[in-house]
Amino acid sequence: MVDAVRSTTVTSADLRVGMVARTPRAAAPAADPATTATPAPAPTLARQLAASAPQDADRIRLIKDAIAKGMFPLSPATVADRLIAAKYEWMSNDPS
């Protein structure tokens, strides 16, 4: 029979842990240096991509020039909307 659903208070007496028996580990066989595999080095392209973020230098230069000339359209409302959207995106991926 299933107990009815109700709110209960958990006490320290309710937290019971059974005994766990440890088993001895088996001895590892001796490694033969001739047959031991060495890990392969990481691919060069992966290392290069991990070294820095991808950047479009031409686009960055154009944006900097437009900001310096006062011609780059900055909308505080758009910036705020995108920050809020980014926060919601982070919250949806938050494990807690």
C-alpha positions, 0 to 999 in steps of 0.5 A: 500500500502507498502512503498518502502524500503529506508534508513531513519533517525530516529529523536526524534519526530518519537519515540512516546510512547502511554499512559499505564494505570495501573490497581490496583493489586488484594489483595492476599488471606491470606495464611494459614500456614498449607497449605503453601507449603515449597520448597523442598531442592535441591537433595544431589547429585546436591549439591555435583556436584555443589560444585566442577568440576569433576576431574579424580585424576589418570589422573591428577597425570599421567600428572603431573608426565609426565610434571615433567619428561619432557615426556609430549608432548606439541605442541605450534601449537596444543595449539594455534589451540585449543585456536583459536577453543575455541574462535570461539566456544565462538563467536558462542554462543555470543548473541551480 
